[in-house]
Amino acid sequence: MKPTANRRRHTRCRGPGLVFEEILARLAAALERHGIPSMVIGGQAVLLYGEPRLTRDIDVTLGVGTDRLASVLKLLPEIPLRPLPPDLEVFVQRTMVLPALHEATGVRVDLIFSFTPYEQEAIARARGVLAVSFIEAGQYYTYGSVELFLVKYMTDVSNMNGLLQSIILFSLVITVVFSKPLVGRLSDKAGRRTPIVLGCTVSLVPLVFIPFFTQFSALLALAIAYGVGFSMVTSVTSAFVSELVPLKIVGGAMGFIGTLMDVGQFLGPIFCGLILSTFLGYVGVFYSLALVLLITVATFALITASKPTGDDDA
């Protein structure tokens, strides 16, 4: 016992700042190796970065939830730290804190998990709003471009007269007008996520085939198919966002999604015009639009793969 006592007296003579620095340095290195973000809080933060004060504990907030408890326990021997609660899992799930002891110095280290279920759901909902807004921007980026460059394509390539062009565009608009209420009603029962993913896919396919057809009947069918896909997505996005955010900030969320929609509709024709001026021509225009839809739906599906509470798509 005597060597241990001497060792502890030697540790204390170095001052609490040096003790904490050594423990924190080892802890920070271990957390970094295991890919766990962290933040020092409480008295030892003041000790290290401000005025000295007496404190015998370290509080570290981890940027992970309790689902990473096994990873945290695995790194403790590297410090070394000994977990204190006898029933670790139950204690951590109940308190969101893992208390541990650095036995050589008697310093207690509280590892605080930062993501409660409420925080996890809030983060998932915020990411959902961003994903839906991204989808909306992609849809209107494409729609604004289709309205303009489908007419140019019918004029330059198909040599179609104005009457036939008007019929195709009118059919596109009418399809959107009549499809939106129907799809919106179906999404009330079936959920919001599926119509968005399916609608992006449906609107993507006609864009791939448009540059290879010049006949009126084919372009009419492709325009109607695109309109169905577009309406499937845009009839659901606003409702989806309203369900993801608290009632008191619905207006702000709607304003955000509306802004991205306007940005997308503004930028689409500009970039497509640049593409048309290159050797890629109309194939490049319509394929770039299909690529935009593919990227947005893939991003949306990835972000919303873990659904927050309130998404009734299950």
N, C-alpha and C positions, 0 to 999 in steps of 0.2 A: 504493500500500500504506500510505502514511503516514496518510491520513485514517482508514483502517480501524483502524490501530493506536491512533490517538488516540481514536477512538470507543470501542474496547474498554477503553482505560484509563479513559475517562470513565464507562463502564458499571460497571467494577469499583469505582470510587471511591464509587459509590452504595451499595455493600454488597450482599452476596448476598441479603439479605432482600428489598430492593427489586427486584432482578433477578427473583427467583422470583415475587414478587407480580405483576409485570407479565406474565410468561409464563403463570402460572397463571390470571390474570384473562382473558387472551385465549383460553387453551385452554378454560377453563370456559364462556366465552360461546359459543365455537364449538361445543362439545359440546352445549350447551343448545339452540342453534339447530337442530342436526341430531337432536335428540331422543335423545341418548345419555347415560344417567346415568353418573356417575363419582364416584370417591373418592380423595382425596390420601392417600398412605401414605408411610412411610419417613422419611428424614432431613429432607426439606423440610417435612414435617408438624410435626416438632419445631421446626424453624427458625421456622416461621410462628406456631405456637401455644404454643411452650414456650421452652426455653433455646436461645440461639444455638449453632450448630455449623458447622464447615466441611463443605460438601457441594457438589458440582458436578453433581448429577443430580437429576432429578425423576421420581418413580414415581407413576403415576396408574392406578388400577384402573378399568376400564370395566365398566359393568353390561350388557355385551352379549357375545355369542360371536363367534367368528372369521367367522361368516357376514356380519357387518357390516363386514368389513375395507374394502370399497369405500367405504362411507360415511365411515369414519375417514380414509382416504387423501384423500378429497375435501376434508376440512376442514383438513388440515395446512397448506396454503399460506396460510390465513387467520391463522396465528399469527405468523410463518411457521416451519414446521419441515420439515426434509429427512429423509426416510426413509433409514436407513443400510444395511440388508441389500441385496445385489444381487438376490437372488431372494426377493422379499417374501413371496409366497404360501406357498412351501415353508417359509421360516423361521418365519413366524407360525403356521402349522398345527403345526409341530413344537415350538415353544417357548411358544406362547400370548402372545408379547411382540412389540411393534412398537417397536424403538429408533429414535429420531429425534434430530436435532441442531438446536438454535437457533444458527445460524451467527454471528449478530451478537455473541453472548455466549459461545459455546462450551459452553453448558449442554446436557447430554444429557437427553432426555425419554424414559422408557420407558413406553409405553402397554400395560397388561397386560389382556388379555381374561380375564374372570372365569369364563366358562362353558366348562369342558371338556366333552367328550362325557359323561363320568360325571356331572358336575353337572347337565347338561341332562336326562339320563335320570332322575336323582333328583328333580328338580323336576317332571318330567312324571308320575312315579309318585305324588308327593305330591298333585298336582292331581287325579290319577285317583282317589285315595282320597277326596278331598273331594267329587268329582263323584258317585261311587258312593254315598257317605253321603247326599248331597243327594237322590239318587234314592230311596234307602230311606226317608228321612223323608217324601218326597212320597207314596210308595206307602202307607205306614201312616197318614199323615194322611187319605188317601182311604179306605182300607179301614175304619178305625175309624168314619168318618162314614157309609159305605155300610151297614155293619151296623146302625147305629142309625136312620138316616133313611130307609132303604128300608122298614123295618118301619113307621115312622110314615106313610110315603107310602101303603103298602098298606092301612093302617088308615084314614087320613083321606080319601084320594082314591079308592082302588080299592074301599073297603068290603069288603075280602077277609077271610074268616074265618081264625081262628088256624091251622087245619090247613093251608090253602093257603100261608099265610105261612111256616109251618115247613118245608114242602116246598121252597119257594124258597131259604130260608136254608140248609137241609141240602144242597141241590144245590150251592150256592155253596161251602160248606165242603168237600164231597166232591170237587168239581172241583179245588180248591186242593191238597188232600191227595194226590190221585192224579196231578196234573199236574206237581208239583214234581220228583219223582224222574226222570220222563221228560225234562223240559226240562233239568234239571241234567246228565243223561247226554249229551244232545245237545250241550250247550254245551261238554262236554269235547272234542268233536270239531270243532265249528263255531266255537268262540270265544265269549267272554263278552259282547262289546259288542253284537253283533247281537240276541241275545235281549232285552237290556235295552231297546234302542230299539224293537224290534218289540212287546215286551210292553207298554210304556207306551202305544203307539199303540192296541193291541188293547183295553186296559182303558179308554182314554179314550172310545172311540166309544160303548159302551153307556151311559155316563153322560149323553151328549148326548141320547139317545133316551128314556131312562126317563121323564122328565116328560110325554111325549106318549102313553104307553100305560098302560092300566089293566087289560088282560086278563091272566089268569093265565099263559097260554101265552107271551105276549110278554115279560112280566116274568121268567119262568123262563129263557127263552132269553137275555135280556140279562144276567141274573145269572150264568149259566154262562159267557157270553162274557167278562164282567168278571173272573170267577175265573180263567179261562185266562190272560188278560193279566197279572193280578196274580202268578200263580204263575210265569210266564215271567221276570218281573223278579226276584222275591225268591228264586228258587231259584239265581240266578246271582251275586247281589251279594256274598255272603260269600266265595265261591270267587274272585271277581275281586279282592277286597281282599287275600286271602291270597297271591295271585300278584304283587301290586304292591309289597308291603312285605317287608323282610327277615324271616327266620324268627323272630329274637329279639324282634321287636316286633309279631308277629301278634296277640298277646293284646290289646295296647293299641289296635291298629287295630280289632279286633273290638268292643272296648268302646266306642270312639268311634262306630262305625256303629250299635251297639245303643242308645246314648244318643240319637242323632238319631232312630232309629226310635221310641223311647218318647215323645220330645218331639212328633213328628209325630202319633202315635196319640192323644196327650193333647189336642193343640191342635185337631185336626180337628173333633170334635164341638162344641167350644166356639164356634169361628168359624161353623160351619154353623148352629148354633142361633141365633146373632145374625142371620145372613142370613135364616133362616126367619121371624124375627119382623118382617122388613121387608116391603115391598110385593113384593119379588122372589119370596118364597115358595119352593116346591120347585124351580121352574125355576132360581132363583138358587142354590140349594144344589147341585144336580147340575152346573150349568154352572160354578160356582166350583171344584168338584172336578175337572172336566175341564180347567179352566184351570191348576190347580196341576200336573196331570200334563203338560200341554203345556209349561209353563215349565221344569219339572224335566228333561224329556227334551231340550228344546232346549239347555238349559245343559249337560247331560251330553254331548250330541253335539258341542257347540262345544269344550268343554274337552278331550275325548278324541279330537278330530279328528286330532291328532298323537300317534300311539300310541308308548308307550315299549317298549323291548325286553322281551319276555316276554309281551306280549299276542298270543295266537295267533289273533286274529280274522282275520288276513289269509289 
